[in-house]
Amino acid sequence: MIDVRSMCAIGQRGQLGLNGHLPWEGNTDPVFVEDVTRFFAITMGHVLIAGPKTIASVPEFAFKDRTIDVIRSHEDPEEVLARYPGRRIYVGGGIAVWNIYAKYIQQWDITRLPYDGEADRWFDPAWLVGGDHRIVPT
């Protein structure tokens, strides 16, 4: 069985994005910085797959200690996941990616951040109900 997981941060009401970015992007409050640091620590040594826009936001250092793969909507998700037998795969966002890959994700690691502002993209709880999902509290 392939180990497929996802990590994401959401705002207090499930906010995910605003104008193509994280709504809290650039916030230097320690809780936001710690969330990003935790993401890169946990995904280290594993595979990160995501769409081109998300991968474009990954800092250069992250390419050195994890396998990063840009995925496209026309690719068969099962073929993409099969590229990494025996590896832990993290599915990065956003919404278009999770709409396709949610049914393969076995573990969601969701951090609720103290953001309660504007957004134009929202976390969809339906992503969590497609299989043997375990929500890991943070």
N, C-alpha and C positions, 0 to 999 in steps of 0.2 A: 504494500500500500504506500502511496506517495504521501508525504507529510506536507500538507498545504495549510498555510496560516495567513493571517492578515493582522497588521497592526495599524491602528489609526487613532487620531485624536478628534474629538468632537467638542463643540461648545455645549453650553448648558441645555440648549433646546435641540441638539443634534446638528448644529451648524458644521458644515464641512468646507465650504468654499465661498469666495467672494471675488468676482471679476478674474477668475482663473488662478487665484492664489488662496492660501490658507487665510482666513479672516484675521488671524492674530499674527500673521507673518511680520517679522521684525520686532515683535514684542520682546523686550529683554528682561521681563520679570522672571525670576528664577524658575517658577513653575513651568513656563513655556520653554525655557532653555533646557531644563531637565528632561522634558518630554522628548525633545529632539535628540539629546544625548543618549537617552534610553533607547530610542529607536535604532540608532546606529550601533549601540553596544549589543543589543539583542540580535540584530540581523547580521552581525559580523560573522564571516565564515560560511554564510548560507547563500541562497539564491534570492535575488529580488527581481521580480518581473513587474512591469508596469508599462503604461502607454508612454509615448514619446514626450508628452508635456511634463509628466511626473518625473521621468528619468532626466530630463533636461534640468530639473531643479536639484538633482542630487549633486552634492559637492564633490569635487575631484578626488579628495582623499578616500571617499567611500568606494571608489572603483578598485582600490588596491587590496581590500580585504573582504570582498564578497563578489559573487558572480552577479552581474547586472545584465538583464536582457530586456530590450525594448520589444514589446508585443504590439501586434496590430489587430484590429477588429476582424479582419478577414481570416485570421489564423484559427485553426481548430484548437480549442483550449486543451483537449486531451493530448494532442500532438505536442503542444508547447510544454505541458507538464511532463510528458514522457522524455523530454530532453535531459531531465535531471534525475535519473533513477537513484534512489538511496539518499537523496539530498533533501534538506528542509527548504521548502519554497515559500517565500513571503510574497503575497500578491499586494502590490501597491495600488493606490487609487488612480483615478477617481471613479466617479459614478459609472461611466461607460464600462470600465474594466470590471468593477464589482458586479454590475448587472450580468456579465457573462460568466465570471469566475466564482461567484458566491456559492453556487451549488457544490463546488469542489473544496471550499475552505472548511477545514475541520476544526480550526480554532481561531476565534477572533479575540484579539487583545485590544480593548478599547479604553482609551483614557478620556475622561470627561474633564475638560479644562474650564477654568473660571472665566470663560468668554460668553457674553450674552448679548452680543451686538448683531449687526447686520450680516446677512448671508444670502447667497442665491443658489447654493447647493446644500443638500441636507442628507444626513445618514438615513437609509431606508431599513427599518427593522426587519423587513421581509427577507433581507439578505441572510439573516440569522437562522431561518427556519427550514432550510432545505436539506438537512441531513443530521449527522451526529455532531452537532456543534457544541462546543464548550466555551462559554464566555469566561475569560480570565479577568477577575477584578483587578484593578490597579489602584 
